[in-house]
Amino acid sequence: MNIQIRMQKMSDAGRFFEILSNPNFRYLPAKPATLDEEKEFLRQNSAKRKKKREYNFSILHDGILVGAIGVRIDQFRPYIGEVGYFVDEAYWGKGIATAALNQLERFIANETTMSRIEIRMSTENAASERVAQKCGYSKEGVLNHMLIIDDHWLDCYLYAKILMPSSV
């Protein structure tokens, strides 16, 4: 299995929209309603990278686009980043998100000043919780009423990992 991450491209829009349109993606707080919305999200990537706000990558499995992973930097505490990811349902359970997260962590360690990485997932999302655990993240608690999906409040687990010692 060959997993790679690369910066997202505009040409990824159609595939992302296809993946995210799957009704089984229940835990994403914001999904594009149209292909144009997905294209607009991708158009903003360059500016987000330049401002050091967000880094978004495509996940490739044997050269096939199967998902995305990214990190959003806390603007008030730039040493903290929040990771998010998704993988096409046809590729669930194959270790793809775990491999992509390991690669993203290397990018974060080498290219940014973040030292704390957080992952928040619905308490119902066991697959995402397994990814965090496999990558060495520690469960720090439950965030009550943290996420709204389809007009319903969900609680989230907060997992975190220290990538490098802080030099404060």
DSSP file (Angstrom, degrees, kcal/mol; ACC not computed):
  #  RESIDUE AA STRUCTURE BP1 BP2  ACC     N-H-->O    O-->H-N    N-H-->O    O-->H-N    TCO  KAPPA ALPHA  PHI   PSI    X-CA   Y-CA   Z-CA
    1    1 A M              0   0    0      0, 0.0     2,-0.7     0, 0.0    60,-0.0   0.000 360.0 360.0 360.0 123.2    0.0    0.0    0.0
    2    2 A N        -     0   0    0      2,-0.0    60,-3.2     0, 0.0     2,-0.5  -0.915 360.0-178.4-110.9 108.1    1.5    3.3   -1.1
    3    3 A I  E     +A   61   0A   0     -2,-0.7     2,-0.3    58,-0.2    58,-0.2  -0.912   6.2 169.2-109.0 131.0    0.0    6.3    0.7
    4    4 A Q  E     -A   60   0A   0     56,-2.2    56,-3.2    -2,-0.5     2,-0.4  -0.976  21.4-150.0-135.3 150.4    1.1    9.8   -0.1
    5    5 A I  E     +A   59   0A   0     -2,-0.3     2,-0.3    54,-0.2    54,-0.2  -0.949  21.1 170.6-116.0 146.5   -0.1   13.3    0.8
    6    6 A R  E     -A   58   0A   0     52,-1.7    52,-3.5    -2,-0.4     3,-0.1  -0.970  44.4 -78.6-145.9 158.2    0.3   16.3   -1.6
    7    7 A M  E     -A   57   0A   0     -2,-0.3    50,-0.2    50,-0.3     2,-0.0  -0.268  60.1-101.2 -55.3 143.9   -1.0   19.8   -1.6
    8    8 A Q        -     0   0    0     48,-1.4     2,-0.3     2,-0.0    -1,-0.1  -0.341  36.5-154.5 -69.8 150.8   -4.5   20.0   -2.9
    9    9 A K    >   -     0   0    0     -3,-0.1     3,-1.8     1,-0.1     4,-0.2  -0.868  28.2-116.2-122.4 156.9   -5.2   21.0   -6.5
   10   10 A M  G >  S+     0   0    0     -2,-0.3     3,-1.9     1,-0.3     4,-0.3   0.848 114.5  65.7 -58.6 -33.5   -8.2   22.6   -8.2
   11   11 A S  G 3  S+     0   0    0      1,-0.3     4,-0.4     2,-0.1     3,-0.3   0.607  89.5  67.4 -67.6  -9.2   -8.5   19.4  -10.2
   12   12 A D  G <> S+     0   0    0     -3,-1.8     4,-2.7     1,-0.2    -1,-0.3   0.606  75.3  91.7 -80.3 -12.5   -9.3   17.5   -7.0
   13   13 A A  H <> S+     0   0    0     -3,-1.9     4,-2.7    -4,-0.2     5,-0.2   0.882  83.0  48.1 -55.6 -48.3  -12.6   19.4   -6.6
   14   14 A G  H  > S+     0   0    0     -3,-0.3     4,-2.1    -4,-0.3    -1,-0.2   0.908 114.2  46.0 -61.7 -43.1  -14.8   16.9   -8.4
   15   15 A R  H  > S+     0   0    0     -4,-0.4     4,-2.6     2,-0.2    -1,-0.2   0.916 113.1  49.8 -67.8 -42.6  -13.4   13.9   -6.6
   16   16 A F  H  X S+     0   0    0     -4,-2.7     4,-3.1     1,-0.2     5,-0.2   0.931 110.8  50.0 -60.3 -44.3  -13.7   15.6   -3.2
   17   17 A F  H  X S+     0   0    0     -4,-2.7     4,-1.3    -5,-0.3    -1,-0.2   0.903 110.4  50.7 -61.9 -40.1  -17.3   16.6   -3.9
   18   18 A E  H  < S+     0   0    0     -4,-2.1     4,-0.3    -5,-0.2     3,-0.3   0.942 113.9  44.1 -61.0 -48.7  -18.1   13.0   -4.9
   19   19 A I  H >< S+     0   0    0     -4,-2.6     3,-1.4     1,-0.2    -2,-0.2   0.936 115.2  47.4 -62.4 -47.6  -16.5   11.6   -1.7
   20   20 A L  H 3< S+     0   0    0     -4,-3.1    -1,-0.2     1,-0.3    -2,-0.2   0.660 100.2  67.2 -73.5 -15.7  -18.1   14.2    0.6
   21   21 A S  T 3< S+     0   0    0     -4,-1.3    -1,-0.3    -3,-0.3    -2,-0.2   0.567  72.7 113.8 -78.7  -8.6  -21.6   13.8   -1.0
   22   22 A N    X   -     0   0    0     -3,-1.4     3,-1.9    -4,-0.3    -3,-0.0  -0.481  67.2-142.7 -64.0 123.6  -21.7   10.3    0.5
   23   23 A P  T 3  S+     0   0    0      0, 0.0    -1,-0.2     0, 0.0    -3,-0.0   0.676  95.1  72.5 -64.9 -15.0  -24.5   10.3    3.1
   24   24 A N  T 3  S+     0   0    0      1,-0.1     2,-1.6     2,-0.1     3,-0.2   0.566  71.3  92.4 -77.5  -7.1  -22.5    8.0    5.3
   25   25 A F    <   +     0   0    0     -3,-1.9     3,-0.3     1,-0.2    -1,-0.1  -0.685  49.1 153.3 -82.8  87.7  -20.2   10.9    6.1
   26   26 A R        +     0   0    0     -2,-1.6    -1,-0.2     1,-0.2    -2,-0.1   0.618  55.5  59.3 -93.8 -13.5  -22.1   11.9    9.2
   27   27 A Y  S    S+     0   0    0     -3,-0.2    95,-0.2    95,-0.0    -1,-0.2   0.281  71.6 105.8-108.7  11.8  -19.4   13.6   11.3
   28   28 A L        -     0   0    0     -3,-0.3     3,-0.2     1,-0.1    58,-0.0  -0.812  56.1-153.8 -92.1 125.6  -18.3   16.4    9.1
   29   29 A P  S    S+     0   0    0      0, 0.0     2,-0.4     0, 0.0    -1,-0.1   0.795  82.3  27.9 -69.5 -26.6  -19.6   19.8   10.3
   30   30 A A        +     0   0    0     -3,-0.1   119,-0.0   119,-0.0    -3,-0.0  -0.947  65.6 173.4-141.6 117.4  -19.4   21.4    6.9
   31   31 A K        -     0   0    0     -2,-0.4     2,-0.2    -3,-0.2   -14,-0.0  -0.927  41.4-101.2-118.1 146.7  -19.8   19.7    3.6
   32   32 A P        -     0   0    0      0, 0.0     3,-0.1     0, 0.0    -2,-0.0  -0.457  21.7-157.6 -67.7 135.6  -20.0   21.5    0.2
   33   33 A A  S    S+     0   0    0     -2,-0.2     2,-0.3     1,-0.1     3,-0.0   0.726  77.4  20.7 -82.2 -23.3  -23.5   21.7   -1.1
   34   34 A T  S  > S-     0   0    0      1,-0.1     4,-1.6    -3,-0.0     5,-0.1  -0.921  80.0-111.2-140.1 163.7  -22.3   22.1   -4.7
   35   35 A L  H  > S+     0   0    0     -2,-0.3     4,-2.4     1,-0.2     5,-0.2   0.869 118.4  58.7 -62.1 -36.6  -19.2   21.5   -6.7
   36   36 A D  H  > S+     0   0    0      1,-0.2     4,-2.3     2,-0.2    -1,-0.2   0.876 102.3  53.1 -62.0 -37.6  -18.7   25.3   -6.9
   37   37 A E  H  > S+     0   0    0      2,-0.2     4,-2.1     1,-0.2    -1,-0.2   0.899 109.1  49.3 -63.8 -39.7  -18.5   25.5   -3.1
   38   38 A E  H  X S+     0   0    0     -4,-1.6     4,-2.2     2,-0.2    -2,-0.2   0.912 110.2  50.7 -65.8 -41.2  -15.8   22.8   -3.1
   39   39 A K  H  X S+     0   0    0     -4,-2.4     4,-2.4     1,-0.2    -2,-0.2   0.896 108.3  52.6 -62.3 -40.0  -13.9   24.8   -5.8
   40   40 A E  H  X S+     0   0    0     -4,-2.3     4,-1.3     2,-0.2    -1,-0.2   0.912 107.4  51.8 -63.2 -42.0  -14.2   27.9   -3.7
   41   41 A F  H >< S+     0   0    0     -4,-2.1     3,-0.5     1,-0.2     4,-0.4   0.936 111.7  46.8 -57.6 -46.8  -12.7   26.1   -0.7
   42   42 A L  H >< S+     0   0    0     -4,-2.2     3,-1.2     1,-0.2     4,-0.5   0.859 105.6  59.7 -65.9 -35.5   -9.8   24.9   -2.8
   43   43 A R  H 3< S+     0   0    0     -4,-2.4     3,-0.4     1,-0.2     4,-0.4   0.830 102.8  53.9 -60.2 -31.7   -9.3   28.4   -4.3
   44   44 A Q  T <X S+     0   0    0     -4,-1.3     4,-2.1    -3,-0.5    -1,-0.2   0.591  84.6  87.9 -80.1 -11.2   -8.7   29.7   -0.7
   45   45 A N  H <> S+     0   0    0     -3,-1.2     4,-2.4    -4,-0.4     5,-0.2   0.892  84.2  52.7 -57.9 -44.0   -5.9   27.2    0.1
   46   46 A S  H  > S+     0   0    0     -4,-0.5     4,-2.5    -3,-0.4    -1,-0.2   0.925 110.8  46.2 -60.5 -46.2   -3.1   29.2   -1.3
   47   47 A A  H  > S+     0   0    0     -4,-0.4     4,-2.1     1,-0.2    -1,-0.2   0.891 111.3  52.8 -64.7 -39.1   -4.0   32.3    0.8
   48   48 A K  H  <>S+     0   0    0     -4,-2.1     5,-3.0     2,-0.2     6,-0.9   0.902 110.5  47.6 -63.3 -40.8   -4.4   30.2    3.9
   49   49 A R  H ><5S+     0   0    0     -4,-2.4     3,-1.4     3,-0.2    -2,-0.2   0.935 110.8  50.9 -64.9 -45.8   -0.9   28.6    3.4
   50   50 A K  H 3<5S+     0   0    0     -4,-2.5    -2,-0.2     1,-0.3    -1,-0.2   0.865 113.1  45.3 -60.6 -36.6    0.7   32.1    2.9
   51   51 A K  T 3<5S-     0   0    0     -4,-2.1    -1,-0.3    -5,-0.2    -2,-0.2   0.431 111.4-123.5 -85.5   0.5   -1.0   33.4    6.0
   52   52 A K  T < 5S+     0   0    0     -3,-1.4    -3,-0.2    -4,-0.2    -2,-0.1   0.907  77.6 120.2  56.4  45.0    0.1   30.2    7.9
   53   53 A R  S   <S+     0   0    0     -5,-3.0    20,-3.0     1,-0.4     2,-0.3   0.727  74.6   1.8-103.7 -33.1   -3.6   29.6    8.9
   54   54 A E  E     - B   0  72A   0     -6,-0.9     2,-0.4    18,-0.3    -1,-0.4  -0.986  49.6-158.4-161.7 142.1   -4.2   26.2    7.3
   55   55 A Y  E     - B   0  71A   0     16,-2.3    16,-2.1    -2,-0.3     2,-0.4  -0.979  18.6-171.6-128.3 117.3   -2.4   23.5    5.3
   56   56 A N  E     - B   0  70A   0     -2,-0.4   -48,-1.4    14,-0.2     2,-0.3  -0.922   3.2-175.3-117.9 135.5   -4.6   21.1    3.3
   57   57 A F  E     -AB   7  69A   0     12,-3.2    12,-2.2    -2,-0.4     2,-0.3  -0.897  22.9-127.0-127.5 152.0   -3.5   18.0    1.5
   58   58 A S  E     -AB   6  68A   0    -52,-3.5   -52,-1.7    -2,-0.3     2,-0.5  -0.740  24.6-134.7 -90.3 147.0   -4.9   15.3   -0.8
   59   59 A I  E     -AB   5  67A   0      8,-2.8     7,-2.7    -2,-0.3     8,-1.1  -0.921  20.2-165.4-105.2 125.7   -4.5   11.7    0.2
   60   60 A L  E     -AB   4  65A   0    -56,-3.2   -56,-2.2    -2,-0.5     2,-0.6  -0.934   9.0-164.7-113.4 133.6   -3.4    9.4   -2.6
   61   61 A H  E >  S-AB   3  64A   0      3,-2.9     3,-2.0    -2,-0.4   -58,-0.2  -0.966  84.6 -22.6-116.0 112.2   -3.6    5.6   -2.3
   62   62 A D  T 3  S-     0   0    0    -60,-3.2    -1,-0.1    -2,-0.6   -59,-0.1   0.879 129.9 -50.7  50.4  40.5   -1.5    4.0   -5.1
   63   63 A G  T 3  S+     0   0    0    -61,-0.4     2,-0.4     1,-0.2    -1,-0.3   0.385 114.5 119.3  83.7  -2.9   -1.9    7.2   -7.0
   64   64 A I  E <   -B   61   0A   0     -3,-2.0    -3,-2.9     1,-0.0     2,-0.5  -0.828  69.8-119.7 -99.5 131.5   -5.7    7.4   -6.6
   65   65 A L  E     +B   60   0A   0     -2,-0.4    -5,-0.2    -5,-0.2     3,-0.1  -0.567  46.0 157.1 -70.2 116.8   -7.2   10.4   -4.8
   66   66 A V  E     -     0   0A   0     -7,-2.7    22,-3.5    -2,-0.5     2,-0.3   0.424  56.1 -34.8-124.2  -2.7   -9.1    8.8   -1.8
   67   67 A G  E     -BC  59  87A   0     -8,-1.1    -8,-2.8    20,-0.3     2,-0.3  -0.988  54.7-101.0 173.0-165.6   -9.4   11.6    0.7
   68   68 A A  E     -BC  58  86A   0     18,-2.2    18,-2.4    -2,-0.3     2,-0.3  -0.980  17.4-171.9-148.5 156.7   -7.9   14.7    2.3
   69   69 A I  E     +BC  57  85A   0    -12,-2.2   -12,-3.2    -2,-0.3     2,-0.3  -0.987  15.8 159.6-148.2 146.7   -6.2   15.7    5.5
   70   70 A G  E     -BC  56  84A   0     14,-2.5    14,-2.1    -2,-0.3     2,-0.4  -0.980  28.8-131.7-160.2 171.1   -5.2   19.1    6.9
   71   71 A V  E     -BC  55  83A   0    -16,-2.1   -16,-2.3    -2,-0.3     2,-0.5  -0.999  11.5-155.7-135.0 133.5   -4.3   21.2    9.9
   72   72 A R  E     -BC  54  82A   0     10,-2.5    10,-2.8    -2,-0.4     2,-0.4  -0.930  19.1-136.0-108.1 128.8   -5.8   24.5   10.9
   73   73 A I  E     - C   0  81A   0    -20,-3.0     2,-0.4    -2,-0.5     8,-0.2  -0.691  18.7-117.9 -89.3 133.5   -3.5   26.7   13.1
   74   74 A D        -     0   0    0      6,-2.6     6,-0.3     3,-0.5     3,-0.1  -0.573  21.2-150.3 -67.6 120.6   -5.0   28.4   16.1
   75   75 A Q  S    S+     0   0    0     -2,-0.4    -1,-0.2     1,-0.2    -2,-0.0   0.710  94.7  43.1 -72.2 -20.1   -4.6   32.1   15.4
   76   76 A F  S    S+     0   0    0      1,-0.2    -1,-0.2     4,-0.0    -2,-0.1   0.689 127.5  30.1 -95.2 -22.4   -4.3   33.1   19.0
   77   77 A R  S >  S-     0   0    0      3,-0.2     3,-2.3    -3,-0.1    -3,-0.5  -0.706  70.9-178.1-133.5  80.5   -2.0   30.2   19.9
   78   78 A P  T 3  S+     0   0    0      0, 0.0    35,-0.2     0, 0.0    -3,-0.1   0.492  76.2  70.9 -67.3  -1.0    0.0   29.5   16.8
   79   79 A Y  T 3  S+     0   0    0     35,-0.2    37,-2.6    36,-0.1    36,-2.5   0.415  90.6  75.0 -89.4   1.0    1.8   26.6   18.5
   80   80 A I  E <   - d   0 116A   0     -3,-2.3    -6,-2.6    -6,-0.3     2,-0.4  -0.946  59.7-177.8-117.0 134.4   -1.5   24.6   18.4
   81   81 A G  E     -Cd  73 117A   0     35,-2.5    37,-3.1    -2,-0.4     2,-0.5  -0.967  17.5-144.3-127.9 148.1   -3.0   23.0   15.3
   82   82 A E  E     -Cd  72 118A   0    -10,-2.8   -10,-2.5    -2,-0.4     2,-0.3  -0.957  18.5-149.1-113.1 124.6   -6.3   21.1   14.8
   83   83 A V  E     +Cd  71 119A   0     35,-2.9    37,-0.5    -2,-0.5     2,-0.3  -0.670  16.9 177.0 -93.6 143.1   -6.2   18.2   12.4
   84   84 A G  E     +C   70   0A   0    -14,-2.1   -14,-2.5    -2,-0.3     2,-0.3  -0.981   5.2 167.9-139.3 152.7   -9.1   17.0   10.3
   85   85 A Y  E     -C   69   0A   0     -2,-0.3     2,-0.3   -16,-0.2   -16,-0.2  -0.989  14.4-168.1-157.8 159.1   -9.3   14.2    7.6
   86   86 A F  E     -C   68   0A   0    -18,-2.4   -18,-2.2    -2,-0.3     2,-0.4  -0.980   5.3-163.0-150.7 151.3  -11.7   12.2    5.5
   87   87 A V  E     -C   67   0A   0     -2,-0.3   -20,-0.3   -20,-0.2     5,-0.1  -0.992  36.0 -96.1-134.9 140.7  -11.3    9.1    3.4
   88   88 A D    >   -     0   0    0    -22,-3.5     3,-2.6    -2,-0.4     4,-0.2  -0.272  35.8-121.6 -53.0 135.7  -13.6    7.7    0.7
   89   89 A E  G >  S+     0   0    0      1,-0.3     3,-1.6     2,-0.2    -1,-0.1   0.814 110.6  65.5 -54.2 -34.0  -15.9    5.0    2.2
   90   90 A A  G 3  S+     0   0    0      1,-0.3    -1,-0.3   -24,-0.0    -2,-0.1   0.668 107.0  43.4 -63.2 -14.7  -14.6    2.4   -0.3
   91   91 A Y  G X  S+     0   0    0     -3,-2.6     3,-1.0   -25,-0.2     5,-0.4   0.262  83.2 129.7-115.2   9.3  -11.1    2.8    1.4
   92   92 A W  T <   +     0   0    0     -3,-1.6    -3,-0.0     1,-0.2    -4,-0.0  -0.316  68.3  24.6 -63.9 147.7  -12.2    2.7    5.1
   93   93 A G  T 3  S+     0   0    0      1,-0.1    -1,-0.2    34,-0.0    -4,-0.0   0.611  90.1 104.8  78.3  13.5  -10.4    0.4    7.4
   94   94 A K  S <  S-     0   0    0     -3,-1.0    -2,-0.1     0, 0.0    -1,-0.1   0.329  94.1-107.4-108.1   6.3   -7.2    0.1    5.4
   95   95 A G  S  > S+     0   0    0     -4,-0.1     4,-2.2     3,-0.0     5,-0.2   0.614  80.0 129.4  80.7  11.9   -5.0    2.3    7.5
   96   96 A I  H  > S+     0   0    0     -5,-0.4     4,-2.6     2,-0.2     5,-0.2   0.931  71.2  46.6 -68.8 -46.8   -5.0    5.2    5.0
   97   97 A A  H  > S+     0   0    0      1,-0.2     4,-2.5     2,-0.2    -1,-0.2   0.886 112.3  52.4 -63.5 -37.4   -5.9    7.9    7.5
   98   98 A T  H  > S+     0   0    0      2,-0.2     4,-2.1     1,-0.2    -1,-0.2   0.937 111.6  45.1 -62.7 -47.1   -3.3    6.7    9.9
   99   99 A A  H  X S+     0   0    0     -4,-2.2     4,-1.8     1,-0.2    -2,-0.2   0.902 113.9  49.9 -63.9 -41.1   -0.6    6.7    7.3
  100  100 A A  H  X S+     0   0    0     -4,-2.6     4,-2.6     1,-0.2    -2,-0.2   0.899 109.1  51.9 -65.3 -40.1   -1.7   10.2    6.1
  101  101 A L  H  X S+     0   0    0     -4,-2.5     4,-2.5     1,-0.2    -1,-0.2   0.897 106.9  53.1 -64.7 -39.6   -1.7   11.5    9.6
  102  102 A N  H  X S+     0   0    0     -4,-2.1     4,-1.5     1,-0.2    -1,-0.2   0.907 111.5  46.4 -60.4 -40.8    1.9   10.3   10.2
  103  103 A Q  H  X S+     0   0    0     -4,-1.8     4,-2.0     2,-0.2    -2,-0.2   0.893 110.5  52.3 -68.7 -39.7    3.0   12.1    7.0
  104  104 A L  H  X S+     0   0    0     -4,-2.6     4,-2.8     1,-0.2    -2,-0.2   0.905 105.9  54.8 -62.8 -40.4    1.1   15.3    8.1
  105  105 A E  H  X S+     0   0    0     -4,-2.5     4,-2.7     1,-0.2    -1,-0.2   0.893 106.1  51.6 -60.2 -39.5    2.9   15.2   11.4
  106  106 A R  H  X S+     0   0    0     -4,-1.5     4,-2.2     2,-0.2    -1,-0.2   0.920 110.4  49.0 -63.1 -42.3    6.2   15.1    9.7
  107  107 A F  H  X S+     0   0    0     -4,-2.0     4,-2.9     2,-0.2     5,-0.3   0.944 112.2  48.4 -59.7 -47.9    5.2   18.1    7.6
  108  108 A I  H  X S+     0   0    0     -4,-2.8     4,-1.6     1,-0.2     6,-0.3   0.919 113.1  47.3 -60.0 -45.1    4.1   20.0   10.7
  109  109 A A  H  < S+     0   0    0     -4,-2.7    -1,-0.2     1,-0.2    -2,-0.2   0.867 121.4  36.2 -65.1 -36.8    7.3   19.1   12.6
  110  110 A N  H  < S+     0   0    0     -4,-2.2    -2,-0.2    -5,-0.2    -1,-0.2   0.764 127.6  30.5 -88.8 -27.0    9.5   20.2    9.7
  111  111 A E  H  < S+     0   0    0     -4,-2.9     2,-0.2    -5,-0.2    -3,-0.2   0.478 114.2  43.5-117.0  -4.3    7.6   23.1    8.2
  112  112 A T     <  -     0   0    0     -4,-1.6   -33,-0.1    -5,-0.3   -60,-0.0  -0.786  69.1-124.2-134.5 176.3    5.8   24.8   11.1
  113  113 A T        +     0   0    0     -2,-0.2     2,-0.1   -35,-0.2    -4,-0.1   0.226  65.6 128.2-105.4  11.9    6.3   25.9   14.7
  114  114 A M        +     0   0    0     -6,-0.3   -34,-0.2     1,-0.1   -35,-0.2  -0.440  26.6 171.0 -69.1 140.4    3.3   24.0   16.0
  115  115 A S        +     0   0    0    -36,-2.5    48,-2.6     1,-0.2    49,-0.6   0.544  63.1  57.6-121.9 -18.3    4.1   21.7   19.0
  116  116 A R  E     -dE  80 162A   0    -37,-2.6   -35,-2.5    46,-0.2     2,-0.5  -0.969  62.4-170.5-119.4 127.1    0.6   20.6   20.0
  117  117 A I  E     -dE  81 161A   0     44,-2.7    44,-2.1    -2,-0.5     2,-0.3  -0.962   5.9-166.2-118.2 131.3   -1.7   18.9   17.6
  118  118 A E  E     -dE  82 160A   0    -37,-3.1   -35,-2.9    -2,-0.5     2,-0.4  -0.880   9.5-167.2-117.4 148.0   -5.4   18.2   18.5
  119  119 A I  E     -dE  83 159A   0     40,-2.7    40,-2.8    -2,-0.3     2,-0.5  -0.997   6.2-167.5-130.6 128.5   -8.0   16.0   16.9
  120  120 A R  E     + E   0 158A   0    -37,-0.5     2,-0.3    -2,-0.4    38,-0.2  -0.967  14.9 166.8-116.1 130.6  -11.7   16.4   17.8
  121  121 A M  E     - E   0 157A   0     36,-1.6    36,-3.0    -2,-0.5    -2,-0.0  -0.990  42.4 -91.5-142.1 151.1  -14.1   13.7   16.8
  122  122 A S  E >   - E   0 156A   0     -2,-0.3     3,-1.8    34,-0.3    34,-0.3  -0.266  34.7-123.5 -55.2 144.0  -17.7   12.8   17.6
  123  123 A T  T 3  S+     0   0    0     32,-2.3    -1,-0.2     1,-0.3    33,-0.1   0.664 114.6  58.3 -64.6 -13.6  -17.9   10.3   20.5
  124  124 A E  T 3  S+     0   0    0     31,-0.3     2,-1.5     1,-0.1    -1,-0.3   0.561  82.7  89.8 -88.1 -10.6  -19.8    8.2   18.0
  125  125 A N    <>  +     0   0    0     -3,-1.8     4,-1.8     1,-0.2     3,-0.2  -0.602  46.3 166.2 -94.0  78.8  -16.9    8.1   15.4
  126  126 A A  H  > S+     0   0    0     -2,-1.5     4,-2.1     1,-0.2    -1,-0.2   0.834  72.0  58.0 -63.2 -34.6  -15.0    5.0   16.6
  127  127 A A  H  > S+     0   0    0      1,-0.2     4,-1.7     2,-0.2    -1,-0.2   0.923 107.6  45.9 -64.1 -44.0  -13.0    4.8   13.4
  128  128 A S  H  > S+     0   0    0      1,-0.2     4,-2.0     2,-0.2    -1,-0.2   0.873 110.1  54.7 -67.1 -35.9  -11.6    8.3   13.8
  129  129 A E  H  X S+     0   0    0     -4,-1.8     4,-2.3     1,-0.2    -1,-0.2   0.899 106.0  52.4 -63.0 -39.6  -10.8    7.6   17.5
  130  130 A R  H  X S+     0   0    0     -4,-2.1     4,-2.9     2,-0.2    -1,-0.2   0.888 106.1  54.3 -63.4 -38.4   -8.8    4.5   16.4
  131  131 A V  H  X S+     0   0    0     -4,-1.7     4,-1.7     2,-0.2    -1,-0.2   0.949 109.7  47.0 -59.3 -48.5   -6.8    6.7   14.0
  132  132 A A  H  <>S+     0   0    0     -4,-2.0     5,-2.6     1,-0.2    -2,-0.2   0.917 114.0  47.5 -60.0 -44.4   -5.9    9.0   16.9
  133  133 A Q  H ><5S+     0   0    0     -4,-2.3     3,-1.6     1,-0.2    -1,-0.2   0.917 109.6  52.2 -65.1 -43.8   -5.0    6.1   19.2
  134  134 A K  H 3<5S+     0   0    0     -4,-2.9    -1,-0.2     1,-0.3    -2,-0.2   0.819 108.7  52.4 -62.0 -30.3   -2.8    4.4   16.5
  135  135 A C  T 3<5S-     0   0    0     -4,-1.7    -1,-0.3    -5,-0.2    -2,-0.2   0.336 122.8-103.9 -91.0   7.2   -0.9    7.6   16.0
  136  136 A G  T < 5 +     0   0    0     -3,-1.6     2,-0.2     1,-0.2    -3,-0.2   0.701  66.3 152.0  84.8  19.8   -0.1    8.0   19.7
  137  137 A Y      < -     0   0    0     -5,-2.6     2,-0.4    -6,-0.2    -1,-0.2  -0.561  38.2-132.8 -81.3 149.8   -2.6   10.8   20.6
  138  138 A S  E     -F  160   0A   0     22,-3.0    22,-2.1    -2,-0.2     2,-0.5  -0.859  14.8-121.3-105.5 136.5   -3.9   10.9   24.2
  139  139 A K  E     +F  159   0A   0     -2,-0.4    20,-0.3    20,-0.2     3,-0.1  -0.648  30.6 177.9 -75.5 124.3   -7.5   11.3   25.0
  140  140 A E  E     -     0   0A   0     18,-3.5     2,-0.3    -2,-0.5    19,-0.2   0.575  50.8 -69.2-105.2 -13.8   -7.8   14.5   27.1
  141  141 A G  E     -F  158   0A   0     17,-0.9    17,-2.4     2,-0.0     2,-0.4  -0.963  51.9 -63.4 156.6-172.3  -11.6   14.6   27.6
  142  142 A V  E     -F  157   0A   0     -2,-0.3     2,-0.7    15,-0.2    15,-0.2  -0.942  30.1-151.1-114.2 132.7  -15.0   15.0   26.3
  143  143 A L  E >   -F  156   0A   0     13,-3.8    13,-2.3    -2,-0.4     3,-0.8  -0.903  23.0-140.9-103.0 106.2  -16.2   18.3   24.8
  144  144 A N  E 3  S-     0   0A   0     -2,-0.7    11,-0.1     1,-0.3    10,-0.1  -0.438  76.8  -1.4 -73.8 138.8  -20.0   18.5   25.4
  145  145 A H  E 3  S+     0   0A   0     -2,-0.2    -1,-0.3     1,-0.1    10,-0.2   0.902  88.0 141.5  50.8  48.8  -22.2   19.9   22.7
  146  146 A M  E <   +     0   0A   0      8,-1.3     2,-0.4    -3,-0.8     9,-0.2   0.726  56.0  40.3 -90.4 -25.3  -19.1   20.6   20.6
  147  147 A L  E     -F  154   0A   0      7,-2.0     7,-2.9    -4,-0.2     2,-0.6  -0.974  60.4-153.0-135.4 137.2  -20.5   19.8   17.1
  148  148 A I  E     +F  153   0A   0     -2,-0.4     2,-0.4     5,-0.2     5,-0.2  -0.956  19.7 172.9-111.1 120.8  -23.7   20.3   15.3
  149  149 A I  E >  S-F  152   0A   0      3,-2.6     3,-1.5    -2,-0.6  -119,-0.0  -0.994  72.8 -15.0-127.1 124.6  -24.5   17.8   12.6
  150  150 A D  T 3  S-     0   0    0     -2,-0.4    -1,-0.1     1,-0.3     3,-0.1   0.896 128.8 -53.6  49.5  46.1  -27.9   17.8   10.9
  151  151 A D  T 3  S+     0   0    0      1,-0.2     2,-0.4    -3,-0.0    -1,-0.3   0.705 115.8 115.1  64.2  22.4  -29.3   20.1   13.6
  152  152 A H  E <   - F   0 149A   0     -3,-1.5    -3,-2.6     2,-0.0     2,-0.3  -0.977  64.8-126.4-123.2 136.9  -28.2   17.7   16.4
  153  153 A W  E     - F   0 148A   0     -2,-0.4     2,-0.4    -5,-0.2    -5,-0.2  -0.616  27.7-169.3 -78.5 137.1  -25.7   18.4   19.0
  154  154 A L  E     - F   0 147A   0     -7,-2.9    -7,-2.0    -2,-0.3    -8,-1.3  -0.963  18.3-129.7-124.8 145.4  -22.9   15.9   19.4
  155  155 A D  E     -     0   0A   0     -2,-0.4   -32,-2.3   -10,-0.2     2,-0.4  -0.632  27.1-151.6 -84.6 152.4  -20.2   15.5   22.0
  156  156 A C  E     -EF 122 143A   0    -13,-2.3   -13,-3.8   -34,-0.3     2,-0.3  -0.942  11.0-129.9-126.5 147.9  -16.6   15.2   20.9
  157  157 A Y  E     -EF 121 142A   0    -36,-3.0   -36,-1.6    -2,-0.4     2,-0.6  -0.720  20.5-142.7 -84.5 146.0  -13.5   13.6   22.2
  158  158 A L  E     +EF 120 141A   0    -17,-2.4   -18,-3.5    -2,-0.3   -17,-0.9  -0.965  21.8 179.4-110.4 117.3  -10.4   15.7   22.4
  159  159 A Y  E     -EF 119 139A   0    -40,-2.8   -40,-2.7    -2,-0.6     2,-0.3  -0.896   5.7-179.5-111.4 146.3   -7.2   13.9   21.5
  160  160 A A  E     -EF 118 138A   0    -22,-2.1   -22,-3.0    -2,-0.4     2,-0.3  -0.976  14.2-167.1-145.8 159.2   -3.9   15.6   21.5
  161  161 A K  E     -E  117   0A   0    -44,-2.1   -44,-2.7    -2,-0.3     2,-0.6  -0.993  19.8-135.9-146.5 137.5   -0.2   14.9   20.9
  162  162 A I  E     -E  116   0A   0     -2,-0.3   -46,-0.2   -46,-0.2   -47,-0.1  -0.864  19.0-174.8 -93.8 120.2    2.9   16.9   21.6
  163  163 A L        +     0   0    0    -48,-2.6    -1,-0.2    -2,-0.6   -47,-0.1   0.835  67.4   0.8 -86.4 -34.5    5.2   16.8   18.5
  164  164 A M  S    S-     0   0    0    -49,-0.6    -1,-0.3     0, 0.0     3,-0.1  -0.989  87.7 -87.7-150.6 152.1    8.2   18.6   19.9
  165  165 A P        -     0   0    0      0, 0.0     2,-0.2     0, 0.0    -2,-0.0  -0.361  48.1-111.7 -63.5 140.8    9.1   20.2   23.2
  166  166 A S        -     0   0    0      1,-0.1   -52,-0.0   -51,-0.1    -4,-0.0  -0.490  17.8-154.7 -71.6 139.3    8.1   23.7   23.6
  167  167 A S              0   0    0     -2,-0.2    -1,-0.1     1,-0.2     0, 0.0  -0.260 360.0 360.0-108.3  45.2   10.9   26.2   23.7
  168  168 A V              0   0    0      0, 0.0    -1,-0.2     0, 0.0    -2,-0.0   0.472 360.0 360.0 -72.8 360.0    9.0   28.9   25.6
